[in-house]
Protein backbone atom coordinates (compact mmCIF):
# COMPACT_ATOMS: atom_id res chain seq x y z
CA UNK A 1 0.00 0.00 0.00
CA UNK A 2 0.96 3.68 -0.05
CA UNK A 3 2.42 3.65 3.47
CA UNK A 4 4.66 0.67 2.73
CA UNK A 5 5.73 2.28 -0.54
CA UNK A 6 6.67 5.53 1.20
CA UNK A 7 8.58 3.72 3.93
CA UNK A 8 10.46 1.64 1.39
CA UNK A 9 11.09 4.24 -1.28
CA UNK A 10 11.02 7.68 0.37
CA UNK A 11 14.80 8.01 0.56
CA UNK A 12 15.10 7.07 -3.10
CA UNK A 13 12.30 9.44 -4.10
CA UNK A 14 14.13 12.45 -2.68
CA UNK A 15 17.67 11.45 -3.68
CA UNK A 16 18.45 12.96 -7.06
CA UNK A 17 21.52 11.47 -8.73
CA UNK A 18 21.46 13.38 -12.01
CA UNK A 19 19.53 15.93 -14.03
CA UNK A 20 19.31 17.01 -17.66
CA UNK A 21 19.54 13.38 -18.72
CA UNK A 22 19.45 12.76 -22.47
CA UNK A 23 19.36 9.23 -23.85
CA UNK A 24 19.92 8.82 -27.59
CA UNK A 25 19.12 5.59 -29.41
CA UNK A 26 20.39 5.51 -33.01
CA UNK A 27 19.58 2.53 -35.28
CA UNK A 28 22.29 1.31 -37.60
CA UNK A 29 21.92 1.38 -41.38
CA UNK A 30 19.25 -1.07 -42.50
CA UNK A 31 17.27 -0.91 -39.26
CA UNK A 32 14.60 1.38 -37.83
CA UNK A 33 13.03 1.91 -34.42
CA UNK A 34 9.33 1.04 -34.39
CA UNK A 35 8.41 1.90 -30.81
CA UNK A 36 9.89 2.75 -27.44
CA UNK A 37 8.43 1.41 -24.18
CA UNK A 38 9.17 2.24 -20.55
CA UNK A 39 9.03 6.05 -20.72
CA UNK A 40 6.16 8.49 -21.39
CA UNK A 41 5.58 9.53 -24.99
CA UNK A 42 5.81 13.20 -24.01
CA UNK A 43 9.56 12.96 -23.39
CA UNK A 44 10.36 11.02 -26.59
CA UNK A 45 11.46 12.71 -29.82
CA UNK A 46 12.46 11.21 -33.17
CA UNK A 47 15.10 12.93 -35.29
CA UNK A 48 15.10 13.15 -39.08
CA UNK A 49 17.69 10.36 -39.33
CA UNK A 50 15.54 7.95 -37.31
CA UNK A 51 17.29 8.30 -33.95
CA UNK A 52 15.19 8.56 -30.80
CA UNK A 53 16.00 10.90 -27.92
CA UNK A 54 14.58 10.64 -24.42
CA UNK A 55 14.93 13.70 -22.19
CA UNK A 56 14.57 13.25 -18.43
CA UNK A 57 14.65 16.30 -16.19
CA UNK A 58 15.81 14.52 -13.03
CA UNK A 59 16.92 10.97 -12.25
CA UNK A 60 16.50 9.45 -8.80
CA UNK A 61 17.57 6.30 -7.00
CA UNK A 62 15.26 3.27 -7.21
CA UNK A 63 15.20 -0.13 -5.56
CA UNK A 64 13.25 -1.64 -8.45
CA UNK A 65 15.21 -2.09 -11.63
CA UNK A 66 13.68 -0.56 -14.74
CA UNK A 67 14.62 -0.12 -18.34
CA UNK A 68 13.75 1.15 -21.79
CA UNK A 69 12.59 -1.44 -24.30
CA UNK A 70 12.85 -0.77 -28.04
CA UNK A 71 11.22 -2.70 -30.88
CA UNK A 72 13.03 -2.55 -34.21
CA UNK A 73 12.45 -3.47 -37.85
CA UNK A 74 14.90 -4.81 -40.42
CA UNK A 75 14.60 -2.61 -43.54
CA UNK A 76 17.51 -4.23 -45.34
CA UNK A 77 15.52 -7.09 -46.90
CA UNK A 78 17.67 -9.51 -44.95
CA UNK A 79 21.03 -8.29 -46.25
CA UNK A 80 22.12 -6.38 -43.14
CA UNK A 81 25.42 -7.60 -41.74
CA UNK A 82 24.67 -9.37 -38.41
CA UNK A 83 28.17 -8.52 -37.22
CA UNK A 84 27.22 -4.82 -37.17
CA UNK A 85 25.35 -3.31 -34.20
CA UNK A 86 21.57 -3.04 -34.23
CA UNK A 87 21.81 0.38 -32.65
CA UNK A 88 24.07 2.61 -30.61
CA UNK A 89 22.98 4.05 -27.28
CA UNK A 90 24.41 7.16 -25.62
CA UNK A 91 23.53 8.99 -22.43
CA UNK A 92 24.61 12.43 -21.25
CA UNK A 93 23.78 13.94 -17.86
CA UNK A 94 24.80 16.35 -15.14
CA UNK A 95 25.72 14.85 -11.78
CA UNK A 96 23.43 16.22 -9.09
CA UNK A 97 26.06 16.31 -6.32
CA UNK A 98 29.09 17.68 -8.16
CA UNK A 99 27.51 19.40 -11.12
CA UNK A 100 29.98 17.67 -13.42
CA UNK A 101 28.95 16.60 -16.89
CA UNK A 102 28.87 12.89 -17.56
CA UNK A 103 28.46 10.66 -20.59
CA UNK A 104 28.45 7.01 -21.55
CA UNK A 105 27.74 4.97 -24.66
CA UNK A 106 27.37 1.41 -25.84
CA UNK A 107 26.19 -0.63 -28.80
CA UNK A 108 23.57 -3.38 -29.04
CA UNK A 109 24.35 -6.43 -31.14
CA UNK A 110 21.96 -8.95 -32.64
CA UNK A 111 21.86 -11.86 -30.20
CA UNK A 112 22.36 -15.41 -31.38
CA UNK A 113 20.95 -17.13 -28.28
CA UNK A 114 17.77 -16.91 -26.24
CA UNK A 115 17.16 -13.39 -24.91
CA UNK A 116 18.19 -12.60 -21.33
CA UNK A 117 15.51 -13.08 -18.67
CA UNK A 118 14.82 -9.35 -18.29
CA UNK A 119 14.44 -8.90 -22.05
CA UNK A 120 12.13 -11.91 -22.32
CA UNK A 121 10.01 -10.46 -19.53
CA UNK A 122 9.92 -7.06 -21.25
CA UNK A 123 8.84 -8.70 -24.52
CA UNK A 124 6.03 -10.50 -22.72
CA UNK A 125 4.83 -7.34 -20.96
CA UNK A 126 4.82 -5.38 -24.21
CA UNK A 127 2.83 -8.20 -25.84
CA UNK A 128 0.40 -8.02 -22.91
CA UNK A 129 0.00 -4.25 -23.23
CA UNK A 130 -0.53 -4.26 -27.00
CA UNK A 131 -2.93 -7.21 -26.95
CA UNK A 132 -5.01 -5.85 -24.06
CA UNK A 133 -5.26 -2.49 -25.80
CA UNK A 134 -6.44 -4.15 -29.01
CA UNK A 135 -8.88 -6.49 -27.25
CA UNK A 136 -10.44 -3.66 -25.22
CA UNK A 137 -10.84 -1.62 -28.39
CA UNK A 138 -12.53 -4.56 -30.12
CA UNK A 139 -14.94 -4.97 -27.20
CA UNK A 140 -15.74 -1.38 -26.22
CA UNK A 141 -15.39 0.48 -29.53
CA UNK A 142 -16.37 -2.13 -32.12
CA UNK A 143 -18.69 -4.26 -29.98
CA UNK A 144 -16.85 -7.36 -31.24
CA UNK A 145 -16.91 -9.85 -28.38
CA UNK A 146 -15.54 -12.74 -30.44
CA UNK A 147 -12.42 -10.85 -31.53
CA UNK A 148 -11.80 -9.66 -27.98
CA UNK A 149 -12.02 -13.25 -26.72
CA UNK A 150 -9.76 -14.59 -29.49
CA UNK A 151 -7.06 -12.02 -28.71
CA UNK A 152 -7.20 -12.58 -24.95
CA UNK A 153 -7.24 -16.36 -25.35
CA UNK A 154 -4.13 -16.19 -27.56
CA UNK A 155 -2.37 -13.86 -25.13
CA UNK A 156 -3.06 -16.19 -22.20
CA UNK A 157 -1.63 -19.12 -24.15
CA UNK A 158 1.55 -17.19 -24.98
CA UNK A 159 2.01 -16.04 -21.39
CA UNK A 160 1.46 -19.51 -19.94
CA UNK A 161 3.99 -21.07 -22.30
CA UNK A 162 6.63 -18.34 -22.00
CA UNK A 163 8.25 -19.69 -18.81
CA UNK A 164 8.99 -16.16 -17.60
CA UNK A 165 9.18 -15.64 -13.84
CA UNK A 166 7.74 -12.71 -11.90
CA UNK A 167 4.55 -12.25 -13.95
CA UNK A 168 2.02 -14.16 -11.84
CA UNK A 169 -0.14 -11.07 -11.19
CA UNK A 170 -0.20 -10.31 -14.90
CA UNK A 171 -1.14 -13.93 -15.62
CA UNK A 172 -3.99 -13.78 -13.11
CA UNK A 173 -5.24 -10.54 -14.68
CA UNK A 174 -5.19 -11.90 -18.22
CA UNK A 175 -6.74 -15.22 -17.16
CA UNK A 176 -9.61 -13.37 -15.48
CA UNK A 177 -10.19 -11.16 -18.51
CA UNK A 178 -10.02 -14.15 -20.84
CA UNK A 179 -12.62 -16.07 -18.82
CA UNK A 180 -14.86 -13.01 -18.64
CA UNK A 181 -14.60 -12.44 -22.39
CA UNK A 182 -15.39 -16.11 -23.02
CA UNK A 183 -18.60 -15.74 -21.03
CA UNK A 184 -19.56 -12.58 -22.91
CA UNK A 185 -18.78 -14.19 -26.27
CA UNK A 186 -20.68 -17.37 -25.39
CA UNK A 187 -17.62 -19.57 -25.92
CA UNK A 188 -17.41 -22.98 -24.31
CA UNK A 189 -18.87 -23.99 -20.96
CA UNK A 190 -19.44 -20.83 -18.94
CA UNK A 191 -18.68 -21.05 -15.18
CA UNK A 192 -21.72 -20.43 -12.98
CA UNK A 193 -20.27 -17.26 -11.50
CA UNK A 194 -19.89 -15.73 -14.98
CA UNK A 195 -23.29 -16.70 -16.39
CA UNK A 196 -24.96 -13.40 -15.38
CA UNK A 197 -22.54 -11.54 -17.66
CA UNK A 198 -24.21 -13.18 -20.65
CA UNK A 199 -27.42 -11.28 -19.91
CA UNK A 200 -25.82 -7.85 -20.30
CA UNK A 201 -26.98 -6.04 -23.43
CA UNK A 202 -30.16 -4.96 -25.21
CA UNK A 203 -33.07 -7.34 -25.83
CA UNK A 204 -36.29 -7.12 -27.80
CA UNK A 205 -39.46 -8.42 -26.17
CA UNK A 206 -40.89 -11.14 -28.41
CA UNK A 207 -43.62 -12.27 -25.98
CA UNK A 208 -44.85 -11.56 -22.45
CA UNK A 209 -47.65 -12.65 -20.19
CA UNK A 210 -48.88 -11.31 -16.84
CA UNK A 211 -46.58 -8.29 -16.77
CA UNK A 212 -47.27 -4.56 -16.72
CA UNK A 213 -45.19 -1.73 -18.24
CA UNK A 214 -43.83 -3.97 -20.98
CA UNK A 215 -45.18 -5.11 -24.34
CA UNK A 216 -44.09 -7.02 -27.39
CA UNK A 217 -41.60 -4.97 -29.41
CA UNK A 218 -40.26 -3.04 -26.42
CA UNK A 219 -36.51 -3.00 -25.83
CA UNK A 220 -35.04 -4.04 -22.47
CA UNK A 221 -31.47 -3.15 -21.58
CA UNK A 222 -29.62 -5.00 -18.83
CA UNK A 223 -26.44 -3.24 -17.75
CA UNK A 224 -23.37 -4.47 -15.90
CA UNK A 225 -24.10 -2.15 -12.98
CA UNK A 226 -27.56 -3.65 -12.41
CA UNK A 227 -29.88 -1.35 -14.35
CA UNK A 228 -33.05 -2.81 -15.92
CA UNK A 229 -34.25 -0.25 -18.48
CA UNK A 230 -37.38 -0.74 -20.56
CA UNK A 231 -37.72 1.39 -23.70
CA UNK A 232 -41.41 1.55 -24.63
CA UNK A 233 -41.99 1.31 -28.40
CA UNK A 234 -45.78 1.22 -28.82
CA UNK A 235 -49.06 2.57 -27.47
CA UNK A 236 -49.52 5.68 -25.36
CA UNK A 237 -46.23 5.02 -23.57
CA UNK A 238 -44.17 4.95 -26.79
CA UNK A 239 -40.92 6.89 -26.36
CA UNK A 240 -40.87 6.63 -22.56
CA UNK A 241 -38.43 4.68 -20.41
CA UNK A 242 -39.03 2.58 -17.30
CA UNK A 243 -35.99 2.60 -15.03
CA UNK A 244 -35.55 -0.26 -12.57
CA UNK A 245 -32.70 -2.20 -11.04
CA UNK A 246 -32.08 -5.91 -10.76
CA UNK A 247 -30.02 -8.57 -9.06
CA UNK A 248 -28.96 -11.78 -10.73
CA UNK A 249 -27.20 -15.07 -10.08
CA UNK A 250 -26.51 -18.06 -12.26
CA UNK A 251 -30.19 -19.15 -12.22
CA UNK A 252 -32.45 -16.28 -11.22
CA UNK A 253 -33.07 -12.61 -11.92
CA UNK A 254 -34.88 -10.44 -9.38
CA UNK A 255 -36.28 -6.99 -10.25
CA UNK A 256 -35.77 -4.85 -7.15
CA UNK A 257 -38.81 -3.64 -5.18
CA UNK A 258 -41.17 -5.99 -6.99
CA UNK A 259 -42.38 -9.56 -6.46
CA UNK A 260 -40.82 -10.66 -9.75
CA UNK A 261 -38.22 -13.40 -9.40
CA UNK A 262 -37.53 -14.98 -12.78
CA UNK A 263 -35.78 -18.22 -13.47
CA UNK A 264 -34.01 -17.69 -16.76
CA UNK A 265 -32.60 -19.82 -19.55
CA UNK A 266 -30.32 -18.47 -22.25
CA UNK A 267 -29.85 -20.22 -25.57
CA UNK A 268 -27.90 -18.47 -28.33
CA UNK A 269 -29.61 -15.07 -28.78
CA UNK A 270 -32.82 -16.03 -26.96
CA UNK A 271 -33.57 -15.42 -23.27
CA UNK A 272 -36.55 -17.15 -21.69
CA UNK A 273 -37.71 -15.95 -18.24
CA UNK A 274 -40.47 -17.42 -16.01
CA UNK A 275 -41.77 -16.80 -12.47
CA UNK A 276 -43.39 -19.35 -10.16
CA UNK A 277 -46.72 -17.61 -10.91
CA UNK A 278 -46.17 -18.32 -14.62
CA UNK A 279 -45.49 -14.73 -15.58
CA UNK A 280 -43.28 -14.88 -18.62
CA UNK A 281 -40.92 -12.72 -20.60
CA UNK A 282 -39.30 -13.90 -23.83
CA UNK A 283 -36.47 -11.84 -25.29
CA UNK A 284 -34.26 -11.78 -28.36
CA UNK A 285 -30.84 -10.15 -28.24
CA UNK A 286 -30.53 -7.11 -30.48
CA UNK A 287 -27.29 -5.59 -29.20
CA UNK A 288 -24.43 -6.90 -27.09
CA UNK A 289 -23.06 -4.73 -24.31
CA UNK A 290 -20.11 -2.53 -25.26
Secondary structure, 3 states (H helix, E strand, C coil): CHHHHHHHHHHHHCCEEEEEEEEEEEECCCEEEEEEECCCHHHEEECCCCCEEEEEEEEECCCCCCCCEEEEEECCCCCCCCCCCCEEEEEEEEECCCCCEEEEEEEECCCCCCCCHHHHHHHHHHHHHHHHHHHHHHHHCCCCHHHHHHHHHHHHHHHHHCCCCCCHHHHHHHHHHHHHHHHHHCCCCCCHHHHHHHHCEEEEEEEEECCCCCCCCCEEEECCCCEEEEECCCHHHCCCEEEEEEEECCCEEEECCCCCEEEEEEECCEEEEECCCCCEEEEEEEEECC
